[in-house]
Amino acid sequence: MRQAWVCSGMRWSGDGAVLVWAGGRESPLARGRRVAFGVPDGGVRTCVGARGHACAVRAVVSARSTGARCEDCARLDRAHSVAADTLADDPRPYHVYLAWFGPGMVKVGISRVERGSARLLEQGAVTFSWLGRGPLMAARRAEELLRAALGVPDRIPYARKRAVRAALPGPDERVAEIGELHARVEALGDWPESLRRAPFEPVDHTAVFGLDSLSSVGAVVGGLAPGGAIGGELIAAAGPDLHLATAGGAVVLDTRLLTGWALTGSEEESGVRGFPVREAPVGSAVQDGLF
């Protein structure tokens, strides 16, 4: 019987992306690497727990959920969340940033300074620049100020991000869009005093993600299923997404769908078997949601 491994998700660092497995084992995700795994017959997806605690009832969760948590664990996970505004007393410094994902797709956000650019890599930001640095609540106030002043959101759905990755404009156009917004931020007078402004120093992740060799988005895996398998060559990795070349064409796999499943190695050479797939929308006119 093949050994099964439970995936804990995908992690980005300055060294690139890795898949993390229960127990701490990591699988580097280098371009050109063969990615192949399957779900054993009779397998179920169980809740991954929250905040380092296992789910008390090992609840079964939806195959299409990107969170892989039951209602109780999802509530616990958000109980001390910066995104949910429940961690107002965090003493650590935060960055405020502008992130570019495609033409007309710019967002403002905050991230702990100690994380460096990891948060931007996790989101699939193609280009970004810091705006400032300071205490959490000052960073949060600046984020709200900029959303209103610049007319940009604090979230862009992954479906929109991946829809444009194979047809991105050149680096000058990418930098120009956030450069213009950064200049408008510099002109704003309502900036929190405790937040130190940052100069415009754009960082581009196109080569890190491998998007320079991506010619098609192709189909998107909608979830895993017992008895199914996938195999392909990794051509790009952006945010949580793996872009795989298969005999049937390009396929996108959101690694958040892997968490909670016990996976085994697969002999599936190149293709998708038994997992639901759909054609990825092309361009920016897509639904405001993942599935």
N, C-alpha and C positions, 0 to 999 in steps of 0.2 A: 504494500500500500504506500502511495506517495505521502511524504510528510507535508502537513498543512501548516501554513503560516498566516497569522492574522495581521493585516496591514493597519498601521496606525496613522497612515497618511503620508503626504509629501512635504518635505522640508527644504527650504531654500537657505543658503548661506553664501558667503563670498566665494566659496569653492564650487558652487553650483547646486544642483538639485539632487535629492536622494529620496527613495522610498524608505520609510521607517516601518519596522515590523515589531510586534509585541516581543518584549525581551531586549530591545535595543539594537538588533541587527539592522544594518543599513545596506541598501542597494543603490550605488551611484547611477545616475541617469545621464550617461554620456551619449552624444549623438552617434548614430550608427549601431548602437547596442540593440540586440534582439530582445523584445519584451514579449513574454508568452506566459500565460497562466490560465487556470480554469477554476470553476466552482464545482466541487464534488456533487454527485447526485444526492438529493436529500438535504443539501446544505441550507442553512437559514442565516439571515443577517441579524445579529444581535446588537443591542445598544452598547456604545463604547464608553458609557459612564461620563463623568464630569469632574474636572478639577483634581485629577489623579485618583478618583474613587471609582471603583467598578460599580456597574448598575446592580442594585440590590436584587432585582428580579430577573436579570438577564433578558429584558424585554425584547421581543422580535420587532424590528423596525422595517419601514418600507424600503424596497430595493431602489426606489427613485429618489430617496431623500439624500441631500448632500450633507446633512448634519449628523445622521446616524445616531440620534439620541431620542429616547422616549421623552414624554412630556415632563416628567419629574426631573430627569437629568438635564434637559434643556433649560429648565427653570433654574436649577442649581448652577449651571455653567454661566448664566447671565447675571447671577446674584452679585458678582464682583467684576462686572464688565465695564471697561471704559466706554465701549460703543453704546452700552445701555445707560450711561451716565449714573452708574451705581458705585463708582470708585473715585469719588470726588477728593478724597484725602490722600491720593497717591503722591508721595514726595519726590518721585523720580522726574527728571526733566523730559520734555516732549518736543518733537519736531512738528512743525506745520509744513505741509508740502502741497505742490501742484503736480498732478500726474496726468500724462497724456496716453490715451489708449488707441486713438485713431482720429481722423478728421472730425472736429466738432465734439469729440469725447474727452473732455478734461474734467477732473474732479479735484476737490480740495479735501485734505484729510490730516489726521495727526497720527504720530507713532512715537513710541518711546525712543529716546536718543540712543540708548544702549543697544537697540536692535539694528542700528545702521540702516542699510537699504533693504533688509530682509522683507519688511512689510510691503515694499513696492514690488519686489520680485514675486511675492505670494499673490499679489493682486493682478499680476501680468501687466504692470505699467511699462509701456515701451520707452517712454522718456519721462523724466521727472526733474524737479528742482526744489530744494528747500526754500521755505519762505521765512522761517524764524524758529527760535528755540527758547523754551522757558517752562514755567510751571504748568501743570496739567490744566487748571481752570483758565489760565490766560490763553493757552493754546486752544482750548475749547471755545472761548469767546471769540478768538480770532477766526476760527473755523466758521462759526455762525455768521460773523461779520462778512467774511469773504464770499460765502455762499450767496448772501443777499446782494452784496455789492457787485460781484462778477457774474451773477446769474449762472453759477455752476453747481452741480449736485455734490453730495458726499458719497454717492454710490452709483456705479454703472453696472448693469447686469452682465454676467459673463457671456451670455448669448450675443450681446452686442459687441463685446470685445473680440471674441473669436471670429465673428462674421467678417471682420475687416483685416485680419492678420496677414492674409495671403496677398493683399494688394495695398500695402502701406506706401505712403509717399516717401520721398527721400529725406535724409536727415535735416536738411535746411528747413523744409516745411514743418517737420515735427517740432524742431526747436523754436521756430518762429511763433507758433501758436501759443506755447506756454511762455515764451519770452514777452509777448505782448501783454499777457495777463499779469506776469510778474511786474512789469513796468507800471501797470495800473495799481497793483498792490502798493508799490513804493509811493504812489501819489496819495494813498488813503491817509487821512489824518486821525482816524479813530482807532489807532493801533494800541493794544494793551501795553502799558509802560514796562511791565516786567518781562515782556517777550522781545528778545533781541532779534532784530531783522537779519536775514541772511542774503548775501549777494546772489545774483543770478548765475548759477553754475550747473547747467543742464547735464544730466547723466543719461546715456542711451543704453538700453538693454537688448537691442536687436540682435547683436552677435551672441550675447549671453544666452538668449532664448533659442537661437538658431533660426530666427524668422527670415534671415537673408536667403535661406534655401527653401523656404516654404512657398509652394506654387499653388496649392489648393487646400481648402479647409475640409472638403469632402463630407463624410457622414459623421454623426455624433452618436456615441453609445448612450442609450437612455437609462441604463441600469444593468446590473448583473442578474444572473438567474442560475439555479441549480442545473448542473449538467452542461453549462455553456463554457466557452473558451474564446480566447483572443490571442493572436500572434501577429507581430509585425516589427518593422525596424523603426527605431526612434529617429525622427527627423527634426523635431523641435519640441521644446517644453517651455510653456509660458503660464505663469500663475499655477493653478492646480491641473492644467491640461497637458496631456501627452498627445502629440501629433505623430501618428504611426503610418508608415507606408505598408500597405498590404496588397496582396494580389488583386483584391477587388477595388483598390483605390485608397485614397487618404481617409483615415479614421481619427476622430478626436475622442480621447478617453479622459473624462474628468476624474482625477484620482480620489476625489472626495467620495465617489461612489464605491470605492474599494473598502473603506473602513467598515469594520464590523463583520466582514466575511472571512471565513477560513479558506485560503486559496492554496492551490497546489500548482506545481510546474505542469506545463502542457506541451504536447507534441504538435499543437496547432502551428503549422509552419507560417502561414500568412493568410489571415482572414479573421472573420468574426463568426462564431457558431453559437446559436442559442441565446444570444443577448439581443435585446431590442435596439434597433438603430434607426435613425432618421436623417434625412438630408439636412445639412446645416444651411441656414439662411445666408444669403450673400448680400453684402452691403450693410448699410446702417438702418434700413427700415425693417426692423425685426421686433418681435414681441418683447414686452418688458418683463422677461422672466426666463428661467433656465429651461424648464420643461413644460 
